[in-house]
Amino acid sequence: MSNHGNTAQPNRPAHTYDPHRADPKGAYIATAGVVIFVVATFLAWIATDDKSFSGYEADTVIPFTAYLGLGFAAALLYAAKRATRRQHRGLSLASMAAGVAATGLALSYLIEVPGGAERKAGFDTEIGVYVGLVGALIWAVGSFLLAMQPEGDIEHREDGDHRTDHATNTGN
């Protein structure tokens, strides 16, 4: 009887480098970007002649995006700690997509304040837009860097045989 389905690894110290596990630096970078975006949410994003508004006050989409980012950051860090190969690529790609959307949101405020025409007011962009843009870019890039790492659905063996987990126990 074949033991191809056994994926147990010998106990290794936590500091041992394993080329088949994702380097969690991308998750840390993405988390830093999310934190920057969250901070930006509470900075001034738009201003009229007499008043400025934080991202939180300007549009509900801005804080929603920030809170979504916090959820992704928590999930990426949890996967880096608990997943067999320190990541789930679907999660990393979804986080990257949200980071790209956050980048687009900040860029839209930089180009022209969304909804400005219906509010019939002239708005100027403020520092929060720029900080949010930087945070969103860091978030997207960090998620991308993590997504480039090995994921948990490939079994890497020292003999060079690479099989997907669902095909490892074929009974041959």
PyRosetta script that sets phi, psi and omega in degrees:
from pyrosetta import init, pose_from_sequence

init()
pose = pose_from_sequence("MSNHGNTAQPNRPAHTYDPHRADPKGAYIATAGVVIFVVATFLAWIATDDKSFSGYEADTVIPFTAYLGLGFAAALLYAAKRATRRQHRGLSLASMAAGVAATGLALSYLIEVPGGAERKAGFDTEIGVYVGLVGALIWAVGSFLLAMQPEGDIEHREDGDHRTDHATNTGN")
pose.set_psi(1, 134.9)
pose.set_omega(1, -177.3)
pose.set_phi(2, -81.3)
pose.set_psi(2, 148.2)
pose.set_omega(2, 179.3)
pose.set_phi(3, -110.3)
pose.set_psi(3, 31.1)
pose.set_omega(3, -177.6)
pose.set_phi(4, -67.0)
pose.set_psi(4, -25.0)
pose.set_omega(4, -177.2)
pose.set_phi(5, -79.3)
pose.set_psi(5, -10.5)
pose.set_omega(5, -177.9)
pose.set_phi(6, -80.2)
pose.set_psi(6, 113.0)
pose.set_omega(6, -179.0)
pose.set_phi(7, -106.3)
pose.set_psi(7, 15.6)
pose.set_omega(7, -178.2)
pose.set_phi(8, -64.3)
pose.set_psi(8, 136.2)
pose.set_omega(8, 179.0)
pose.set_phi(9, -106.6)
pose.set_psi(9, 146.8)
pose.set_omega(9, 174.5)
pose.set_phi(10, -63.4)
pose.set_psi(10, 151.4)
pose.set_omega(10, 178.7)
pose.set_phi(11, -64.7)
pose.set_psi(11, 126.5)
pose.set_omega(11, 179.0)
pose.set_phi(12, -121.7)
pose.set_psi(12, 147.4)
pose.set_omega(12, 174.4)
pose.set_phi(13, -61.4)
pose.set_psi(13, 150.9)
pose.set_omega(13, -177.0)
pose.set_phi(14, -61.3)
pose.set_psi(14, -27.7)
pose.set_omega(14, -176.8)
pose.set_phi(15, -82.7)
pose.set_psi(15, -7.6)
pose.set_omega(15, -178.7)
pose.set_phi(16, -70.1)
pose.set_psi(16, 129.7)
pose.set_omega(16, 179.0)
pose.set_phi(17, -74.2)
pose.set_psi(17, 130.9)
pose.set_omega(17, 176.5)
pose.set_phi(18, -125.4)
pose.set_psi(18, 110.4)
pose.set_omega(18, -175.8)
pose.set_phi(19, -66.4)
pose.set_psi(19, -10.3)
pose.set_omega(19, -178.6)
pose.set_phi(20, -97.6)
pose.set_psi(20, 6.4)
pose.set_omega(20, 176.5)
pose.set_phi(21, -113.4)
pose.set_psi(21, 145.2)
pose.set_omega(21, -178.7)
pose.set_phi(22, -67.5)
pose.set_psi(22, 141.1)
pose.set_omega(22, 172.2)
pose.set_phi(23, -79.5)
pose.set_psi(23, 120.7)
pose.set_omega(23, -173.9)
pose.set_phi(24, -77.1)
pose.set_psi(24, 4.9)
pose.set_omega(24, -179.2)
pose.set_phi(25, -55.4)
pose.set_psi(25, -37.7)
pose.set_omega(25, 178.7)
pose.set_phi(26, -60.4)
pose.set_psi(26, -38.5)
pose.set_omega(26, 178.0)
pose.set_phi(27, -66.0)
pose.set_psi(27, -38.6)
pose.set_omega(27, 178.9)
pose.set_phi(28, -67.9)
pose.set_psi(28, -40.0)
pose.set_omega(28, 178.2)
pose.set_phi(29, -65.1)
pose.set_psi(29, -45.7)
pose.set_omega(29, 178.7)
pose.set_phi(30, -60.1)
pose.set_psi(30, -41.6)
pose.set_omega(30, 179.0)
pose.set_phi(31, -62.4)
pose.set_psi(31, -41.9)
pose.set_omega(31, 177.4)
pose.set_phi(32, -61.1)
pose.set_psi(32, -41.9)
pose.set_omega(32, 177.6)
pose.set_phi(33, -62.6)
pose.set_psi(33, -41.3)
pose.set_omega(33, 177.7)
pose.set_phi(34, -62.4)
pose.set_psi(34, -44.5)
pose.set_omega(34, 179.7)
pose.set_phi(35, -60.7)
pose.set_psi(35, -41.6)
pose.set_omega(35, 177.8)
pose.set_phi(36, -62.5)
pose.set_psi(36, -42.8)
pose.set_omega(36, 179.2)
pose.set_phi(37, -64.0)
pose.set_psi(37, -40.5)
pose.set_omega(37, 178.0)
pose.set_phi(38, -61.9)
pose.set_psi(38, -45.5)
pose.set_omega(38, 177.8)
pose.set_phi(39, -59.8)
pose.set_psi(39, -43.0)
pose.set_omega(39, -179.6)
pose.set_phi(40, -60.6)
pose.set_psi(40, -31.3)
pose.set_omega(40, -179.9)
pose.set_phi(41, -57.0)
pose.set_psi(41, -32.3)
pose.set_omega(41, -177.0)
pose.set_phi(42, -95.6)
pose.set_psi(42, 1.9)
pose.set_omega(42, 173.8)
pose.set_phi(43, -91.7)
pose.set_psi(43, 166.8)
pose.set_omega(43, 178.8)
pose.set_phi(44, -68.3)
pose.set_psi(44, 127.5)
pose.set_omega(44, 177.2)
pose.set_phi(45, -103.7)
pose.set_psi(45, -40.1)
pose.set_omega(45, -178.9)
pose.set_phi(46, -135.3)
pose.set_psi(46, 157.7)
pose.set_omega(46, 179.0)
pose.set_phi(47, -145.0)
pose.set_psi(47, 143.8)
pose.set_omega(47, 169.0)
pose.set_phi(48, -100.6)
pose.set_psi(48, -170.6)
pose.set_omega(48, -179.9)
pose.set_phi(49, -61.8)
pose.set_psi(49, -31.3)
pose.set_omega(49, -172.9)
pose.set_phi(50, -120.8)
pose.set_psi(50, -4.0)
pose.set_omega(50, -176.2)
pose.set_phi(51, -152.2)
pose.set_psi(51, 147.5)
pose.set_omega(51, 173.7)
pose.set_phi(52, -116.0)
pose.set_psi(52, 156.5)
pose.set_omega(52, -177.0)
pose.set_phi(53, -129.6)
pose.set_psi(53, 135.1)
pose.set_omega(53, 175.4)
pose.set_phi(54, -71.2)
pose.set_psi(54, 166.0)
pose.set_omega(54, 175.3)
pose.set_phi(55, -59.6)
pose.set_psi(55, -33.9)
pose.set_omega(55, 178.1)
pose.set_phi(56, -63.1)
pose.set_psi(56, -38.6)
pose.set_omega(56, -179.7)
pose.set_phi(57, -83.4)
pose.set_psi(57, -29.7)
pose.set_omega(57, -172.4)
pose.set_phi(58, -71.1)
pose.set_psi(58, -41.5)
pose.set_omega(58, -173.1)
pose.set_phi(59, -162.0)
pose.set_psi(59, 133.7)
pose.set_omega(59, -178.8)
pose.set_phi(60, -66.7)
pose.set_psi(60, -19.1)
pose.set_omega(60, 179.4)
pose.set_phi(61, -67.1)
pose.set_psi(61, -32.2)
pose.set_omega(61, -177.3)
pose.set_phi(62, -65.4)
pose.set_psi(62, -54.4)
pose.set_omega(62, 177.8)
pose.set_phi(63, -66.1)
pose.set_psi(63, -32.8)
pose.set_omega(63, 176.5)
pose.set_phi(64, -59.7)
pose.set_psi(64, -44.1)
pose.set_omega(64, 179.1)
pose.set_phi(65, -62.4)
pose.set_psi(65, -41.1)
pose.set_omega(65, 178.3)
pose.set_phi(66, -63.1)
pose.set_psi(66, -44.0)
pose.set_omega(66, -179.3)
pose.set_phi(67, -69.5)
pose.set_psi(67, -35.0)
pose.set_omega(67, 174.1)
pose.set_phi(68, -61.5)
pose.set_psi(68, -41.3)
pose.set_omega(68, 177.0)
pose.set_phi(69, -60.7)
pose.set_psi(69, -41.2)
pose.set_omega(69, 176.7)
pose.set_phi(70, -60.9)
pose.set_psi(70, -39.7)
pose.set_omega(70, 176.8)
pose.set_phi(71, -63.2)
pose.set_psi(71, -44.4)
pose.set_omega(71, 177.3)
pose.set_phi(72, -63.6)
pose.set_psi(72, -42.0)
pose.set_omega(72, 179.6)
pose.set_phi(73, -60.6)
pose.set_psi(73, -45.1)
pose.set_omega(73, 178.6)
pose.set_phi(74, -61.6)
pose.set_psi(74, -42.1)
pose.set_omega(74, -179.3)
pose.set_phi(75, -67.7)
pose.set_psi(75, -41.4)
pose.set_omega(75, 178.9)
pose.set_phi(76, -63.6)
pose.set_psi(76, -42.9)
pose.set_omega(76, 179.8)
pose.set_phi(77, -68.2)
pose.set_psi(77, -36.6)
pose.set_omega(77, 177.4)
pose.set_phi(78, -65.5)
pose.set_psi(78, -44.4)
pose.set_omega(78, 178.5)
pose.set_phi(79, -63.9)
pose.set_psi(79, -38.1)
pose.set_omega(79, 179.0)
pose.set_phi(80, -62.9)
pose.set_psi(80, -29.1)
pose.set_omega(80, -179.3)
pose.set_phi(81, -87.1)
pose.set_psi(81, -38.4)
pose.set_omega(81, -168.8)
pose.set_phi(82, -108.4)
pose.set_psi(82, -26.9)
pose.set_omega(82, -175.9)
pose.set_phi(83, -70.4)
pose.set_psi(83, 148.2)
pose.set_omega(83, -177.8)
pose.set_phi(84, -54.2)
pose.set_psi(84, -43.7)
pose.set_omega(84, -179.1)
pose.set_phi(85, -110.2)
pose.set_psi(85, 20.2)
pose.set_omega(85, 174.9)
pose.set_phi(86, 71.6)
pose.set_psi(86, 10.5)
pose.set_omega(86, 175.6)
pose.set_phi(87, -165.5)
pose.set_psi(87, 160.8)
pose.set_omega(87, 168.9)
pose.set_phi(88, -121.0)
pose.set_psi(88, 116.5)
pose.set_omega(88, -172.9)
pose.set_phi(89, -59.8)
pose.set_psi(89, -36.0)
pose.set_omega(89, 177.9)
pose.set_phi(90, -59.8)
pose.set_psi(90, -40.8)
pose.set_omega(90, 177.7)
pose.set_phi(91, -65.5)
pose.set_psi(91, -43.4)
pose.set_omega(91, 179.6)
pose.set_phi(92, -62.9)
pose.set_psi(92, -41.7)
pose.set_omega(92, 180.0)
pose.set_phi(93, -70.1)
pose.set_psi(93, -37.7)
pose.set_omega(93, 176.9)
pose.set_phi(94, -65.1)
pose.set_psi(94, -40.1)
pose.set_omega(94, 176.5)
pose.set_phi(95, -63.9)
pose.set_psi(95, -39.6)
pose.set_omega(95, 178.5)
pose.set_phi(96, -63.7)
pose.set_psi(96, -42.6)
pose.set_omega(96, 178.5)
pose.set_phi(97, -61.7)
pose.set_psi(97, -40.9)
pose.set_omega(97, 177.6)
pose.set_phi(98, -66.6)
pose.set_psi(98, -37.3)
pose.set_omega(98, 176.5)
pose.set_phi(99, -64.7)
pose.set_psi(99, -38.9)
pose.set_omega(99, 176.5)
pose.set_phi(100, -66.1)
pose.set_psi(100, -40.3)
pose.set_omega(100, 177.4)
pose.set_phi(101, -63.9)
pose.set_psi(101, -40.6)
pose.set_omega(101, 177.5)
pose.set_phi(102, -63.9)
pose.set_psi(102, -37.3)
pose.set_omega(102, 175.8)
pose.set_phi(103, -62.3)
pose.set_psi(103, -45.9)
pose.set_omega(103, 177.7)
pose.set_phi(104, -61.6)
pose.set_psi(104, -39.0)
pose.set_omega(104, 177.9)
pose.set_phi(105, -61.0)
pose.set_psi(105, -48.7)
pose.set_omega(105, 179.4)
pose.set_phi(106, -64.5)
pose.set_psi(106, -40.9)
pose.set_omega(106, 178.6)
pose.set_phi(107, -62.8)
pose.set_psi(107, -37.8)
pose.set_omega(107, 179.9)
pose.set_phi(108, -63.0)
pose.set_psi(108, -36.3)
pose.set_omega(108, 175.9)
pose.set_phi(109, -71.5)
pose.set_psi(109, -29.5)
pose.set_omega(109, 179.2)
pose.set_phi(110, -72.8)
pose.set_psi(110, -38.8)
pose.set_omega(110, -178.7)
pose.set_phi(111, -75.5)
pose.set_psi(111, -55.6)
pose.set_omega(111, 177.0)
pose.set_phi(112, -161.4)
pose.set_psi(112, 132.0)
pose.set_omega(112, -175.8)
pose.set_phi(113, -60.2)
pose.set_psi(113, 120.7)
pose.set_omega(113, 177.8)
pose.set_phi(114, -60.2)
pose.set_psi(114, 137.0)
pose.set_omega(114, 178.1)
pose.set_phi(115, 80.1)
pose.set_psi(115, 2.8)
pose.set_omega(115, -178.8)
pose.set_phi(116, -61.8)
pose.set_psi(116, -35.7)
pose.set_omega(116, -178.9)
pose.set_phi(117, -67.2)
pose.set_psi(117, -41.5)
pose.set_omega(117, -179.4)
pose.set_phi(118, -73.3)
pose.set_psi(118, -23.6)
pose.set_omega(118, 177.3)
pose.set_phi(119, -82.5)
pose.set_psi(119, -13.1)
pose.set_omega(119, 179.4)
pose.set_phi(120, 53.4)
pose.set_psi(120, 43.8)
pose.set_omega(120, 178.4)
pose.set_phi(121, -138.2)
pose.set_psi(121, 148.0)
pose.set_omega(121, 175.9)
pose.set_phi(122, -87.6)
pose.set_psi(122, 123.9)
pose.set_omega(122, -177.8)
pose.set_phi(123, -115.0)
pose.set_psi(123, 145.1)
pose.set_omega(123, 170.9)
pose.set_phi(124, -112.2)
pose.set_psi(124, 146.2)
pose.set_omega(124, 176.9)
pose.set_phi(125, -81.0)
pose.set_psi(125, 151.0)
pose.set_omega(125, -177.6)
pose.set_phi(126, -119.4)
pose.set_psi(126, -177.7)
pose.set_omega(126, -174.6)
pose.set_phi(127, -58.3)
pose.set_psi(127, -32.9)
pose.set_omega(127, -178.1)
pose.set_phi(128, -58.8)
pose.set_psi(128, -33.6)
pose.set_omega(128, 178.4)
pose.set_phi(129, -63.6)
pose.set_psi(129, -43.9)
pose.set_omega(129, -178.6)
pose.set_phi(130, -68.6)
pose.set_psi(130, -42.4)
pose.set_omega(130, 177.4)
pose.set_phi(131, -64.5)
pose.set_psi(131, -42.8)
pose.set_omega(131, 177.7)
pose.set_phi(132, -61.4)
pose.set_psi(132, -40.2)
pose.set_omega(132, 178.8)
pose.set_phi(133, -62.7)
pose.set_psi(133, -44.9)
pose.set_omega(133, 178.4)
pose.set_phi(134, -62.1)
pose.set_psi(134, -47.1)
pose.set_omega(134, 178.9)
pose.set_phi(135, -60.1)
pose.set_psi(135, -43.4)
pose.set_omega(135, -179.3)
pose.set_phi(136, -64.4)
pose.set_psi(136, -41.2)
pose.set_omega(136, 178.0)
pose.set_phi(137, -63.7)
pose.set_psi(137, -43.0)
pose.set_omega(137, 178.5)
pose.set_phi(138, -63.8)
pose.set_psi(138, -41.0)
pose.set_omega(138, 177.4)
pose.set_phi(139, -58.5)
pose.set_psi(139, -50.6)
pose.set_omega(139, -178.1)
pose.set_phi(140, -64.2)
pose.set_psi(140, -43.9)
pose.set_omega(140, -179.2)
pose.set_phi(141, -65.6)
pose.set_psi(141, -43.7)
pose.set_omega(141, 178.0)
pose.set_phi(142, -59.9)
pose.set_psi(142, -43.2)
pose.set_omega(142, 177.9)
pose.set_phi(143, -64.2)
pose.set_psi(143, -39.3)
pose.set_omega(143, 177.3)
pose.set_phi(144, -62.6)
pose.set_psi(144, -44.9)
pose.set_omega(144, 179.3)
pose.set_phi(145, -61.4)
pose.set_psi(145, -38.4)
pose.set_omega(145, 177.5)
pose.set_phi(146, -69.1)
pose.set_psi(146, -40.2)
pose.set_omega(146, -179.3)
pose.set_phi(147, -63.9)
pose.set_psi(147, -23.8)
pose.set_omega(147, 178.6)
pose.set_phi(148, -76.1)
pose.set_psi(148, -11.5)
pose.set_omega(148, -176.5)
pose.set_phi(149, -81.5)
pose.set_psi(149, 166.2)
pose.set_omega(149, 177.6)
pose.set_phi(150, -59.9)
pose.set_psi(150, 143.5)
pose.set_omega(150, 178.7)
pose.set_phi(151, -109.8)
pose.set_psi(151, 174.1)
pose.set_omega(151, -171.2)
pose.set_phi(152, -80.7)
pose.set_psi(152, 1.7)
pose.set_omega(152, -176.5)
pose.set_phi(153, -100.5)
pose.set_psi(153, 5.1)
pose.set_omega(153, 179.0)
pose.set_phi(154, -112.7)
pose.set_psi(154, 131.2)
pose.set_omega(154, 176.3)
pose.set_phi(155, -93.9)
pose.set_psi(155, 118.4)
pose.set_omega(155, 177.7)
pose.set_phi(156, -102.7)
pose.set_psi(156, 126.3)
pose.set_omega(156, 179.4)
pose.set_phi(157, -118.0)
pose.set_psi(157, 154.4)
pose.set_omega(157, -177.9)
pose.set_phi(158, -65.1)
pose.set_psi(158, -23.6)
pose.set_omega(158, -179.8)
pose.set_phi(159, -81.8)
pose.set_psi(159, 4.6)
pose.set_omega(159, 176.7)
pose.set_phi(160, 88.5)
pose.set_psi(160, -4.7)
pose.set_omega(160, -179.8)
pose.set_phi(161, -78.4)
pose.set_psi(161, 121.3)
pose.set_omega(161, -179.8)
pose.set_phi(162, -114.8)
pose.set_psi(162, 120.5)
pose.set_omega(162, 179.3)
pose.set_phi(163, -135.7)
pose.set_psi(163, 150.7)
pose.set_omega(163, 173.4)
pose.set_phi(164, -74.0)
pose.set_psi(164, 150.8)
pose.set_omega(164, -176.4)
pose.set_phi(165, -57.0)
pose.set_psi(165, -38.6)
pose.set_omega(165, -177.0)
pose.set_phi(166, -73.6)
pose.set_psi(166, -12.0)
pose.set_omega(166, -179.9)
pose.set_phi(167, -106.9)
pose.set_psi(167, 5.6)
pose.set_omega(167, -173.8)
pose.set_phi(168, -77.0)
pose.set_psi(168, -28.7)
pose.set_omega(168, -176.6)
pose.set_phi(169, -111.8)
pose.set_psi(169, 76.3)
pose.set_omega(169, -177.4)
pose.set_phi(170, -94.0)
pose.set_psi(170, -6.2)
pose.set_omega(170, 178.1)
pose.set_phi(171, 84.8)
pose.set_psi(171, 7.5)
pose.set_omega(171, 178.3)
pose.set_phi(172, -79.8)
pose.dump_pdb("model.pdb")
